[in-house]
């Protein structure tokens, strides 16, 4: 089950996606029964707020628009992975020292 979905990301600086640390994300509360977010405006959370909520046990996933159908779809689970004793926010475990939420759009 997912408590919240992340729909957009903002990175520090304006460099390439792979080399960036998240600055903020847009978050929506998720309705697991209807498989879509509740009808609310997205909240902008800092990277620290996202990590804090995850450490408290809240579950997050990505939520994105499919290019072929223009419908939104629940994506990968977001987790905290430690790389060289630093926390990184990712949907897939790897040893790269960066945050990665599978190409969500930037705001």
LINURBEL-V791162 format. One record per residue. PSI is psi as a letter, one per 40 degrees, with the letter a starting at -180 (none if undefined). Layout:
# LINURBEL-V791162
PSI + PSI
This chain:
# LINURBEL-V791162
i + h + d + i + i + h + d + i + i + h + i + h + a + f + a + i + d + d + e + i + h + i + d + i + i + h + h + i + i + h + h + d + d + e + f + i + i + i + g + i + i + i + i + h + i + i + d + d + d + d + d + d + d + d + d + e + e + i + h + i + i + i + h + i + h + h + d + d + e + e + i + i + i + h + a + i + h + h + i + h + h + h + h + f + f + i + h + i + h + i + e + h + h + i + e + h + g + i + i + h + f + f + f + i + i + i + none
